[in-house]
Amino acid sequence: MTEVTSANAAGPGRLPWPGLLALFAAAFTAVMTELLPAGLLPQIAAGLEVTEGRAGFLVTAYAVASFLAAIPVTAALRGFDRRPVLVGTLAGFAVLNGVSALSSSYALTFGARVLAGVMGGVLWAMLVGYAARMVPPERRGRAIAIVSAGITVALCAGIPAGAALASVSGWRTAFGGLAVVALVLIGWVLWQVPNFAAEPAAARLPLRRVVVMPGVRTSLGVTALVLVAHQAVYTYLVPFTAAHGGAGAGVVLLVFGVGTVAGIWVTGAVIDRFARVTLVAALVIVAGAMAVLGMFGGYAAAVPAAAALWGVAFGGMPTLLQSALVDVAGAGNADVATSLQATVYNAGIAAGSLAGGLVLEGAGARALPWAALPLVLVALLIVTGRAWPGARPAPAPRTTDATAGCR
């Protein structure tokens, strides 16, 4: 019998923390699986007896498979109950990371990474919608922020810790550890994460109808603008800082990372009451940071200060954009809508890196912030205009604590 757990199972005014933290851990595991090899290329290349360039293709294979699989595989799985699909993706991570840990064949490892990328594409499409269905609508933003924080924690702490472990006990140990984490996470999900029934066939909107729902294309368009602008500068922070001769790239990346952690916390604390205002503020701060980098990048303190503000603003951006999209698509269509957003997100990263590279080659590193700024301003105009669908009415006052952040 299909188990369907109410979104209010945790009680009025309370979040289902054990279940949301399980989804947080799933996001953490997916990011670790995708990006950990990037920091271990020399060791992996030596272990598989290939060049570092070919070892780097293991990261590319995952990303491309995730990009290509997100929409079609998610659409194909809409007829299945949600928790079995989630457990299946985690089981896939466990098996495929185990294969990577044990394999001495480059071809086998490459195949495992492709399949792991498919699992990642499905997982990213699921997580936001799953979190949205676990809570009442007035708590949706905070739930999404908690789950999305798994990305930030993986980038800021998980990847460095995994690289440190690999330096001591070998890269295979790091992949083996990820396999064990995924297995433990399966038990956690079965214990604490509710199951939701598959969408009835009659209620399942075709992909093309989800795309044309009012507000969906606007949300996706803003997502693309923000990601292209961000990635065009972030990808080339090393040459940008070198061109200005101030703080080193390591310092700038560190303060940006710390800023993103703060941004996730702030966003989680306010998103359910001030979603649109928070998104506008974040875009204003990013635009201001780009202007500071463009005008005052030559001053020693300007680049780290701008990077810190940029990090705070960008840390909550994915949550704000995902929440706005779920609001307009509805929780029932969230998986398909977020699969579209994941595809746009990855396309924006690729396009931003390409655009930034062209600017770097043509006009130099100092021009990068000025190239990104107009895109941010266009996104800001859309969000402040009448076409933006992401505002939700403030919920009625509650007697429970509504001021606690993502603690």
N, C-alpha and C positions, 0 to 999 in steps of 0.2 A: 504494500500500500504506500502511495506517495505521501510523504510527510510534508506538510506545509506549516511553517511556523509563522506566527503573526509578527509583523514588524514591531509591535509594541510589547514583545515578550519580555523585554528587560524592565518593563514597568514604565508608567508615564514619567516623562522628564529625565529618564535614564538612558544611557547608551549601552548596548550589548558589548561591553569591552572585550570579553574573551573571544567572541566571534570576530569582531573588527580587528583585533590584534593578530588573529590567525590570517586574515587577509593582508594585513600589514606585512606579516612574515612571508607571505606568498610573493608580494611585490618585491621585498628584499631579496628573496631567493632568485627571482627572475632577473633582476638587475645584476646580481652577482654572477649568475650563469652567463649572461651576455657579455659583460665587460671585464671580468677577471682575467681572461686570457690576454687582454691587451697589455697588462702589466707583467706578463710572464713569457713574452715572446722568445727571449733567448733560451730559457729553460725548455720550453715546449719544442722549439726548433731542434735543440740538441737531442731531446728525448725521442722525437719522431724522425730524426735525421733528414731534416729539410732546411731550407733557408728561412730566415726570419720573415721575409716577404711572404712565403707560402704559409708560414704559421699565422701571419696576420690575416690571411684569407679565411681562417677559422672564425674570426670575428665578423668579417664581411658576410660569410655564409649564413650565420645566425641572423644578422640584421636583414638581409635580403629575404630570407625565408619568412621572417616575422612580418615584414612589410607586405609580401605577396599573399600570405595566408590569412591575415587578420579578417578581411571582409568575407571571402568565400567560405572559409571553414566555420567562422562564427555563424554565418547565415545557415549553413548546413546543419549546425548543432542546435538550432532554436527549438527543435521538436523534442529535445531531451531534458529531463529534470536537471536543475542547475548543479546540485552538489555532486552527482556522479561525474559531470563534465569537469568540475573543478578538481575532484580527486584524480580523474584521469590525466589531467595536465600535470599535476604534481607527481603522479606515478611516472609519467613520461620524463620529467626532470630527473627523478631519482635514477631511472634506468639509464638514461642517456648521459648523465654526468658520471655514472658508474662506468659506462663504456669508455668515456674519455679518460677516466682515471686508469683504466686497465689496458687500453689499446696501445699497441706499438706500431700500428699501421696508420699512415696519414689518411689514406682513403677511407678507412673505417671511422676515424675520428672526424673527418670532414662530413661524412654522412650523418654521424650522430649530432653534429652541430646544426646541420640543416633541419633535422627533425626536432631538435630542441628549439630552433627558431619558430617552427610551426606551433609548438606548445606555447611559446612566449606570445605569439600573436593572438592566440585564443585567450590566454590568461589576461592580457591587457584589455581585451575587449570585454571580459567578464567582470573584472574587479570593481569598477565604478558602479555598474548596474547592480551588482550583488550588494555592495554597501548601501546603495540607495534603497533597496528593497528591505533591508534589515531594520530600518528606522522609520519613524513617521516623517512626513515631508518637512516639517519645521526643524528636523535635526539632520537633514540629508547632507548639507554642506559640511558640517563638522565630521560626519562619518566618512565622507570622501576625503577630507583632509587627513584623517588618521591613517587611512589606507595608503594615500599618496605619500605620506611621510616615510614609508618603507623605501621609496626611491632615494630620498635625500639621505637617509641613514646609511643605505648601501654605498652611495657615492662618497659620503664624507668619512665613514668609519669602516664599512664592510670591505671595500676594495683594498684600502691600505692594510687592514688586518689580514685579509686573505693573502696579499702579496708577502707580508711578513711571515706568515705561516709557511708559505711556499719556499721562502728563502732558507728556512730552518729545516724543513722536512721534505721538500720537493713539491713540484707542481702537481703531481698525481695525488698527493695527500689533500691538497686544496679542493680538487674536483671530487675526491672521495668524501670529503667533509660535506660538500654541497649535496651529494647524493643522500647522505645520512640525514641531513637537515630536511630534505624533501620527504623522506620516509616518515620522520617524526611529525612533520607538518600534516601528513595525511591523517594520522590519528587525531591530531588536534582539530582538524576540520570536521571529521566524523563526530567528534565529541561536542564541539561548541558552535559550529556553523550550521544554521538552519538550512533545510532543503526547500527549494521553491519549485513548484510544478512547471513543466514545460509550457510554453505558450500554446494555447489551442490553435489548431490550424486556421480556424475561421478568424481568429484575432491577430494572426501573424501578418503584419504589413509587409509587402514586398519591399526589397531594398530601395527601389526607385521611389516608392511612396514615402519612405522615411526621409530620403534626401530632399524631397520637395515639401516636407512639413514646414509650416511657417516658423522661421527663426533658425532652422537647422543649418541652412547654407550660410546665413550670416555668422553664426557661431563658428562654423568651420573656416570661413574667410578670415575672421579675426585671429583664429588659431594660426593660420598660415602666415599672416602678416607678422605676428609676434615672434614666431619661431624663425622665420627668415631673418628678421632684424637681429634677434638675439644671437643666432648662430654665426651670422656674418662677422660679428665682432668677437664673440667668445672663442671661436675657433682659432683666431689669430692674435690672441692676447700676448703671446710670446714676442712676435715681431713688433706689436704695438708698444709694449713696454720697453723693448730694446730701442725703438726709434726715439723714445722720449728720455731715455737714460735715467729714469727715476727708480722707483721700487721695482724689484725683480718680479718676474712672472710668478714665481712660487709664492711670494707674499700676496700678490694680487689674487691669485686663485684661492689661497687660504681664506682671505677675508671675504671673498665672494661666497665660498662654501659655508662659512659661519653665518653669513647673511641669509643664505637660503634656509638654514635651519630656523633662524628667527622668523623668517617670512612664513614658513609653514605653521609655526605656532600662532603667530598673530592672525593669520587667515582663518585657522581653525576656531579661534576665539570669537571672530566677528562675522563670519560668512553667513550664518543663518539669519542674521538680522540686517546686515548691510552688504549684501552680495555685490550689487551693482556699484555702490559707492566705493567698496574696497577695490574692485577691478579698475575703476576710474583712477583711484589714487595710485594703484600699482603702475598703471600705464603712464601717469604723470611723472612718477618717480623714475621710471626707466627712461622716459624722454629727457628728464633733467639730467640723469646720469650720462646719457649720450652727449648732451650739450656740454657738460663739464669736461668729459673726456676730450671732446673736440676743441674746446677753447682753452682749457687749462691743463692739458695733459703734460705739459712741460714742467709743471710744478711738482716737487717731490711728493707732497701729501695728497695731491688732487686725485691721482689714479686709484690708490687704495680706498680713499674716501668714496669716490664715485662707485667703485666696485662693491663696496659694502652696501650702499644704498640700492644698487642694481640687484645684488643678491637678495636683499630683503624683499624687494618688489617682485622679483622673478620666482622666488621660492614658493609663493602661493599661487602663481599664475596658472599652472596646470590644474590645480584644484578649482580655481574660479572658473576657468573655461569649461572644464568637465561638468561642473555643477550647473552652469548655464545651459549646456547642451542637454543634460538629463532633464532639466526643467521643461524644455520645449518639446523634447521627444517623448517624455513620459518614461517611468521606470520600466514599463513593459517592453519598450523599444530601446532601452538603454544599451544593451549589448551590441546591437547593430549600429546604433548611432556612435558609440564610443569606438567601435572598430573602424568606422569612417574617420573619426578624429585621430585614432592612432596612426592610420595611413597618412592623413594630412600632416600629422606631427613629424613622422619620419621623412616625408617629402619636404617639409619645411626645413628640417635639419640639413638634408642633402642640398637643397637649393640655397640655403643660407651660406653653407660652407663654400659652395661653388661661387656664389655672388661675391662673398668676401674675398675669395682668392683672386677673382678678376679685378676687384677694386685694389687689392694689395699690389698686384702686378702692374696695373695701369696708373694708379694715382698715389700709391704708397700707403703705408700703415696709418698715417695721420688722418687719412680721408675716411677710414672705416666708420667711426661714429657718425659722421655726417651722412654717409650712405644709409645707415640704419635708421637715423632719426625720422626721415619722412614716413617710413613704414609704420613706425610707432605712432606718429601723429595721425595717420589715416585710421589706424585701429582705434585710437582715442576718439576721433570724430564719430566713428560708427557706434561705439559703446555709449557715447553721450547723446546720440541721436535717437529718433523715434523708432528706427528699425531694430534697435537692439532688444532682444527678447529675454535677456537674462535676469531681469529684476523679478523678485518674488515678494509678495506682501509680507510684512513683518508678522510673525505669529503672535497670538494672544499671550499676554503676560502669564508666566507660570510661577508657582510658589516655590519650585525647586531652584537650585543654583543654576543660573543661566550664564554666569560670567566665567565659569571655569574654562580654561583653554585646553589644548591637547596635552594633558599631563600624563 
